[in-house]
Amino acid sequence: MKIFILILFVLTYVGIIAFSKYKPHITGVAALIALIACAIDGCMRWYEPFFMPGFSSAINYNVVMMLVGIMITVGLFSESKMPNKIADKLISKIPNAMWILVLLSVLSGIISAFVDNVATVLMLAPVGLAVAKKTGVNPIPVLISIAVSSNLQGAATLVGDTTSVMLAGELGLNFMDFFFYNGKMSIFWAVELGMILTIPVLIFIFRKSNKKFKVESEDIKVTTLFPTFMLVLNILCLVFCSTIVEALPVGFIKDFLGEYINGLLCLIFGIITMIHHLITAKKTVEVTNEDGTVSTVSGKKEAWKTIFGTIDYTTVLFLIFLFVLIRAVDRVGIIADIANFFGWVGQEGSIFLLYTLIVFGSVLISAFIDNIPYVATMLPIIAALGYEGKVFTLLCFGLLCGATLGGNITPVGASANVVAIGMLNKEGYNVKSSDFFKIGIPFTLVAVLGGYLFIYLVWGI
């Protein structure tokens, strides 16, 4: 069964990369085959991907709720023409497309240190698209850069990513320990060094846009400020609630909120924004038909059409199928085998060799396997090796560094990448896997090398 699931997993990823247009169909079929095979074998119950007691279901409902909620809010935010207004202001202040796009990517990373990566991409992508269209820049590298930058900063703080929370639990870290731990610079500085080193990569990516230009400023009228207000309030609540949850005493409430708080918040804000859009919709509106004629239709009907149009159903389904497939990989023991291999190297080799293997092995593995089950499996293995003090910290920091950044190598390695590509597809742009590799691979290698060397110099010597 293990070999069958591994072959299915590899073939699925080959299919996704080769036929990216049909990735939801390929992943859906693979997930169904894996589910049936695992249910027959007995290693996974047929209903486990969808529901299990506690919080162990394969589908990450937190990500799904967050995705749908933010899509609604951001979709109506775009409908209000606010991204175009922001893009117009940016262009007037910084009349150079390259520096605007670099700024958006860096800003994506900064926000992502405190807000989930998927939410960050959904919030900044409309502005990136608007800037690209106004300046004549290809939007594909713009959104990919925003996505990979958001993934980079996930390990910077306690509230940046689920894997950070897992590391905090293993080492007993609090929020400030991510900045300084036991009198030494902690993982935050390793991540920030990686970010600084990626700026030249971003400059190289957008080098053809390094010229001053003058775009006529348009008199853009924002139809409503409500979606913008809700989006900003959503960001603030995500930061605030994530910090509050970590301060709660251990128990069911903390576990539940820690698992679902981001998704619930985004879904609530999305529903409120949707209700406001329906309430304020006009009774009748004029629409232009495909033949160029103008007709009057129900405003409420058009409002519902706009709301349903904000949700990228293809991306949502693709992520759900991917979660099921990865659960099958986990259940047959493939992830555990990988972790045990690292444990064997730790017993046979040097600390430096083990650290190096953990970092770069995690980069490679996380490019294809969700980093949450991988990190959850690896942390106990590292603890079982018996290392203590700074060596144990070194290995844990290396794991987080590699596992967080590894998703940037492939277009399906992280949820933020999937969402960014989904938005581009929805806008009519065909994103090839090679488009992602050109940015993701150099970006990842530079960031990982910076973090890898920093962590070893601080904690390994």
N, C-alpha and C positions, 0 to 999 in steps of 0.2 A: 504493500500500500504506500509506503514511504517513497519508493522509487516512482510509482505511478503519479503521485501528487507532485513530486519534484519535476518530472517530465512535463506534466500538465502546466505547472507554474512557469517553467522556462518557455514552453511553446506559446503560452498566453502573452508573455512579455515580448517575445519575438513578433507575434501577431500585432500587438499594440503598436510597436515601433514601426513595423512594415506597413500596416494599414491603420494609421491613426484615425482616419475618418470613421472607422467602424469599431473603435475601441469599446464602446458600451456593449455592443452586440457580442464581441469576442469575449470580453470579461464576464458578461452575463451567462453565456453558454458554459464557460470554464467554471464559474462559481456553482452552477447547477450540477455539473458533472462531479465536481469535488464534494458537494454536499451529499449527493446520492451515494458516492463511493465511500465516504467517511461514515455515513449512516449505516450502510450495509456492513462495513468492517467493524462498526461498534466504537470507533475512536471519537465519534462526535454524534450527538443526538440531532435529528433532523431539524428540530426547532431551536437549537442552541444559537445559531447566528442571529436569530430575531428576538429571542427572549430567554433569559436565564435568571434564576433567583439572584438577587444582589445586583452587581454591576458587571457581570462577566460576559454579556452578549458580544458577539463579534462586531456587529454594526455599531459604530461610534455615533450614537444618537445625539451626543453633544455637538459633534461636527455637523451632522445633518440639520439639526434645529438652527444652529448658528448660520449655516449656509443659506437656508431658506429665508430666515428672518432678515439677515443682512442684505440678501439679494432684493427683497421687497423694498427695504429702506433705501438702499443705494440706487435701485431702479427708479424710484420716485424722486430721489435726489437728482439723478441725471435728467429726468423728465422736467424738473423745475428749471433746467438750464444753468444751475449753479456751477457745475464743473466747467462749462464754457466761460462763465464769468471769471472763475478763479484762473483758468488758463490765460484769459485775456489780460488779467492783472499781472500774472507771472511774466508773460511775454513783454509787457510794457516796462517792467522793472528790470528784467534780465533778458535783454534782446539777443540771446545766444541759446539755441536749442540744446546744445550739448550740456551746458551747465544747468539748465532747467531740468533735463532728464536725469543727470547725475544727482542733483538735489532731491528729486522725487524718490530715487532709489535709496539714497542715504536716509531720507525721512521715513521711508518704509521700514528700514531697519530699526530706527530709533523707536518708532511707534510699536513695532513688533516685540520689543524688549518688555513691553508692559501689556500688550494686547495680543490675542491669538493671531497667528500668521494668516489664516484664511480671512478673518475679519479685516486685517490690515490691507490685504490685496484688494478685497472688494471695495474698501473705502477709497483707496488711492487710484485704482485702475481707471475710473471715469475721468479723473483729471489728466492722467497720463495719455489717455486716448484723445482727449480734447486738445492737449498741447501738440500731440503728434499730427493730428489732422490740420490744425491751424498753421503748423510750420512745415508741413509736407514731409515729415519724417515717417519712416516705416514703424507702425505701432507694435509690431511683433517683438523686436528686441526691447522695446520700452516696457511692456507688461511682463516679459520674462525677467528682466532686471529687477523690477519691483518685487516679483515673487521670490527670486533667489535671495534678495536682500532681506526680505522678511524672514526667510528660513534661517539665515545666518544668526540673527539676534535672539532666536528663541531660547538659547542656553544662557543668555546674559544675566537674567534675573530669575528669582524664584517663581514669578508669575508669568514668565515668558512662554513656557511650554510645559506640557505634561511630563516630559522626561526630566525637567528641572525639579518638579515636585517629587518625582521618584528618587532623584539623587539626594534631595534634601532629607527625605525620609531615611535613606541608608546612612548618611553621614551625620544626621541630626543638625542640619543647617537651618538658620533663620534667614530672613530677607537680607540683612546686612552681611551675612557670611558669604554671599555671592560676590561681594566687593573685597572684603578682607577676611581671611580665615586663619586662625592660629598665628596671627602676626604677619602673615604673608599675603601678597596680592592673590586674589581668588580668580575664578573662571571668567568673571565679567571682563577683566582686563585682557584676557586671552582672546575673547570674542571681539572686543573693540579693536585690538591690534589687527585681527583678521579683517575687520571692516575697513580700517584705514588702508590696508594693503590692497583691498579690492577696488578702491577708488581709481587707481591707474588703469585697472581692467575696464571699469565703466567708461573712463575717458577714451580708451582705445576703441571700445565698442561703438561709441557715439562720435568718433573722431571726424567723420564726414559731415557732421552737423556743426562743427566748430567754426562757425562764421556768423557774423552779425547780420541781422536782417531786420526789416521793418514791416510789420504787419499792421494793416489799418485796424485801429481799435473800433470794435463794433458797439453799437448801443444795445447791449444784451439786457433784456428785462427778465429778471427772475420772477417766475409766476407765483411762487410761494416759498417762504423761508422755513416752513414747518419741517420738511424732510431734512434740511441742513441742521436745524436745531436738534432734531431727534438723533441724527447721526453723531453729532458732537456729544450729546448727553449719553448716548450709547457707549462711546469710547470712555468717557469719564466713569460711568458705572462699571464697565468691565475692569478698569484699573482698581477702582475702589473696592468692589466686591471680591476680587481675587485676593487682595491684601487682607480683607476682613475674614475671609474663609480660612486663611492660613493661621489666623489668630484664635480660631475657635478650638475648644477642647476636643480631643479625640472622641468620635462617636458616630452614630448613624447620620446625624444632621450634617456634620462636616464631610463625611464620605459622599453623601448624596449631592450636597452643594458643590463640593470639589469636582464631582463627576459631571454635573449638568448645568452649573451656574451660568457659564458663558452662553450655552445654547439657549437656555430659558430667557436670559436677558435679551439676546438678539431677536428671538422669536416674539417676545412681548413688544419690543420697540417696533418690529416689523408690522405687527398686527395693529398697533396704535396708529402708525403712519398710514396703513392701508385704510383704516376706518376714517381717518381725517380726509383722505383722498376721495372716498366715496361720499362723505357728507358734503364736501365743498364742490362736488362735481356739478356742472351746469345741467339744466333739464334737457337741453338740446345743444348739439355742437355740429359744426360743419366739417366734413371729412372729404378728402380728395380721393376719388376712386381710381382704379388702375387705368381706366380709359381717359383720365384727366378731368372728368366731370366732377362737380361738387354736389354733395347731397347732405341733407340734414338727418342726423340719427340721434338716438337717445344718449344723453350724456352719461347716465349711469352705466349703460351697456359699454360705452367706450372706456369708462373708468375701470370696470371689471376686466376688460380686454387688456388695458395697460398693466394692471396688477399681475394678471396671469403671465403676461409677456416678460415681466421682470425676473421670473424664475427660470433658470437654466436646467430644465429637467434632465437633459442628457448628462450633464456633469454630476448631478445628484445621484442618478442611477448608477453611473460608472463608479462613483466612490462606494456606494452600498455594495455593489458586486465585488469590488476590490477588497473591501473589509471581510466579506465572506470567504474569498479565496485565501487571504492571508491567515484567517482563523484555521482553515484546513491545513495549511503549511505548519502552523504552530501545533495543532492537535496531533499530527502524525510524528512529531518529534524532531523535525528538521532544524528548527531554531535551537532546541536543546542540544542537538549534536554539534552545532556550530559553537555554542557556548562551552561545551565540554572540551572541544578542541583547544580553545583558548586556555582552559584550565590545564590541559596536558602540557602546553607550551610553557605555562608558568612554572610547572614543576620541573621541566627539563632544561629550560633556557635561562638567560639573564633577565634582569628587570627591564633593561633598556629594550631588549628584543621583544619582550612581552608587551611593554608599553607601545612600541612602534606597531606591533601586530594588531593590538586592540584599536588604536587610532585608525589606521588605514584599512584594516579589515572591516571595521564598523562603517567606514565611508562606503566601501564597496557593497556591503550587505544592505545598508540602509538605502542604497540607490534602488533596491528592488523590494525590500521588505519593510513594512511599517516599523518605525523606530520604537514605538511604545511596547509591543510585545518583545521586541529584541532586547531593549534595555531592561525590561522587567525580568527577563531570563538571565541576562548577563550579570546583573548586580549581585545576586546570590552566589554565582560562580566565582566572581572576584573575591567576595567575602570569604568563601570557603577555602581560598588559597592560603589563608592564614596570615597575610601581610597586615601590618598595623601602621599607625602613624602616617607619615608623609608618603610612604610608598603606596598604601591603600588609597590615599587621597589622589595621588598621581594617576593611578590606574582608573579610578572613578571619573576624574576630570577628563582623562583621555577618551574614555568611553563616551561621555556626553559630547565632547568636541567632535568626534568622528561620526557618531550616530545622528547628531543634529544636522551636520553639514552634508552628510552623504546623500540626502534626498535631493540635493541640487544637481546631481549628475544626470539624472534622467527626468523626463517630463512627467512621469508617474510616481516619482520617488517621494513626493510630499503633496499633501492636499492642496497647499497654496499654489503649486505648479499646475495641478489639474484644473483648479478654478480659473487661473489666469489664461490658460489655453482655451478653456471653455468659453470665456468671455470674448476672446479673439475669434473663435469659431462662430459665435453668435453674431459678431459684427461682420461676418463674411470673409474673414481672413483664414487661409489654409496654413496651419502651422505644421511644418515638417519636424520630425525628430531631430534632424540635423540643425535646424534653427535653434533648438534648445541646447544641443550639445556644444555649439559654438560659444555659448555664453556660460552654461552651467559648469562645464568641465574646467575651463581656466579659472572661473570664479571660485569654484570649490577647492581646487588645488592650492591656489594662493592663500585663501582663508585658512584652510586646514594646516598648511605648512607654518603659517604665522602662529596659530594657536598651539600647534604641536611643539614647536621650539620653545615658545614662551612657557608653557606648562612644565616642560621638562627642565628648563633652566631654573625655574622657581621652586619646583617640588621634587625634581629628580636628582639634584646635585647637592 
